Amino acid sequence: MPDTITFAETTLPPPPTAAFSTTKLSPNRQRLVGEHATLLFQGGRNRQLYRVVDGCVALSQLLDDGRRQITDVLGPGRLFGFTHDGRNIATAETLTFARIETLAASQVEDGDHGPAVAAELKATLHRMQAHATLLGRKTATEKVATALIDLADQFAWRGRAGSAARFSFNLYLSRADLADWLGLTVETVSRCLNRFKRDGLIDFNHPKTVRILDEQHLRTMAGLVRRD
């Protein structure tokens, strides 16, 4: 099995709000990648970092018996491709069509991207610690609420009505993906989503689009707001 998959060249304009604004890469360092494409394999050798320009990428690890744990979900601006002893620590898979930008090792080492890489490492460490707490201590309701807030923060677009408490996002993860991310069953994920809808916290007329109706309440349920 190859360590990485090489995709066809595409000429793409740079993103309007690039995370690395100090140095713009040439268009041929960006790739348009199809849905459910494996970009990196867990354990494969890799010497490059990648940035999500558009779309959604899931990082996951597989157990010997085939069970999967999604360790993070990445939106625009996030980096992946970090290694341990030169080998990928996770499999990276697109969950939708995505634009991926390649950062060669020389570009990272020349200092232009150093601050952004350091910031991403800090953010990744924080997310790993938060996810460990979620898996070990949070209830199913808290887990699903946390996931919705995280995905909304990464992918939401605000409505024109002017209400900051009402916004929508594309749910790129299937119910099975959510279950593998949160350590739940598919049935439990579906029950939580349906209960949130009945309670007026969210709405969805399509399984791939979610609208947040009461962001503050959802953040409180997720344990992201300190209760007095």
Secondary structure, 3 states (H helix, E strand, C coil): CCCECCCCCCCCCCCCCCCCCCCCCCHHHEEEECCCCEEECCCCECCCEEEEEECCEEEEEECCCCCEEEEEEECCCCEECCEECCEECCEEEECCCEEEEEECHHHHHCCCCHHHHHHHHHHHHHHHHHHHHHHHHCCHHHHHHHHHHHHHHHHCEECCCCCCCCEEEECCCCHHHHHHHHCCCHHHHHHHHHHHHHCCCEEEEECCEEEECCHHHHHHHCCCCCCC
